[in-house]
Amino acid sequence: KGTGAVQATKGFNSGYLFFLKEGVAFGQSPAMYVHFDDLEDLRVLRAENAGSSSFDLAMTPEDGATIEF
């Protein structure tokens, strides 16, 4: 709806991923923000067929463990 966000689940927490100009934010509880400069790796792990709106996203910060949505 023009917000640049997608529904996401991290573990048992549901919220929204916001793809911002300089990073990615996850809203709801617990909220988090990762700046693109702090990422070692960002990738789509699983996507359905080309027209699907479902995918898995993994972010690996330079100083931490992989975060999956």
N, C-alpha and C positions, 0 to 999 in steps of 0.2 A: 504494500500500500504506500509506496514511495519512501519507506523508511530505510531501505538498504539493509534489511534484517531478514533472517530466516529462523524458523523455530528450530531449537536444538536441545539435545539432552546430553548432559555430562554426568556419567554415573547414574544416580537416581534423581538428579536435579534437572528440571525443565526450565527453559528460558529462551532467550533470543540471542543469536550471534549477529553482531553489527560489524559490517565490513567498512571500516573507516579509511580515510586517506592515508594515515600513518600506522594503522594497526587493526587489531581485531578485539572487540569487546564482547563479553558474555554477560547478559543482563538477567537478573533474578538472583537467587541466593545459592551459592556465594558468587558475587559479582567479580569479574576479573578483566584485565586489559593486558594485551601483549603487543608491544610495539614491533613492527616488522624488522627493525634493526637488531632486536634482541632474539630473533628466531634463527636457529640453525637449520631447521627444515620445516616446510609446510607442504602438505600433499593431500590429495583426495585419494582415499583408500578403496572405496567401493562406490560405484555409481551404477544405477540401473541403466536401462537403454537410454539412448540419446535424448529422448523426450521426458525423462523422469525428473522429478524434483527431489528425489531422495539420494543422499550421498553421505559418506563418512569422511570426516576431516580430522587430520592429525597434525598437531603443532608440536615441535620440539624446541623449547627455549635453549639458548646456549648454556644456561646454568641450571637446567632441571630435567625432569622426566617428561616423556611424551604425554601430551594432553589430547584425548580423543573425544570427538563429538559425533 
